[in-house]
């Protein structure tokens, strides 16, 4: 970051801390102390403002802060574990689908390489299309499209998509036991760290569920998250939404989420472990996995998985638990 960008960031941070102090009824010296503590956390631990005010970092003791996965520590893991020459296999959705074709069971096309016949064949086998931009993330820019019923309409849509840099995929559907009165495909974000001896460690799985008519489940797009026990596949937290817990049922349904068992859990873990061995050059990955009636399949892999799902709720302290493995 340039000096100017740091100054601008700290101005925004000051406003965020002011809002935090107002919510916590902290005034005077107490409020000043909060801002000074954030500055210390930023310099000493690499904690960004979102984690400080929304991710409970402000409430941790000095001893606990040594164990928390902050932005700087995420970058440390990425730099030590993921080879820059191979992250394109995760970052580029087309390359990901090619490299992990064994676990990508849906039909798909790259807009830059598809023919009209390819596109029309995809329209015939899929009742809906998911169109994802290749240069965006966190669910931004994803569109749900209905294939036209006539060839001329298909040609018009083909021409539209041919001119943009996207991947077009057959829409897939949730396993019956993963429908919570919502329309998105619900995915499990499960993180992996392959240690120096080649052993795969899976940690902090999170079930991500969309709300209502949303067709994406991403947290930043309004979805909810639930911490999951890595050994059993059982949900172990309340609904985490908007940086807080919001009850034991998913919005819009009456299913009790804590204690709910995710189907095909052992198959999911085996799939991710095998996928890790297919890209040994990248040892720290956040995998997005779908469970459908046809089985488990990979949606994408993230070489920079972020720390909201890892540290903001559920089991925390992952830097302390994993740093000796990298």
PyMOL commands that set and color helices and strands:
alter all, ss='L'
color gray80, all
select helices_A, chain A and resi 3-23+29-45+49-54+57-59+62-65+71-81+88-91+93-99+101-103+116-125+151-162+176-178+219-221+265-277+308-311+318-325
alter helices_A, ss='H'
color red, helices_A
select strands_A, chain A and resi 108-110+129-133+143-145+166-170+187-194+200-209+224-227+240-241+244-245+284-292+295-302
alter strands_A, ss='S'
color yellow, strands_A
deselect
rebuild
show_as cartoon
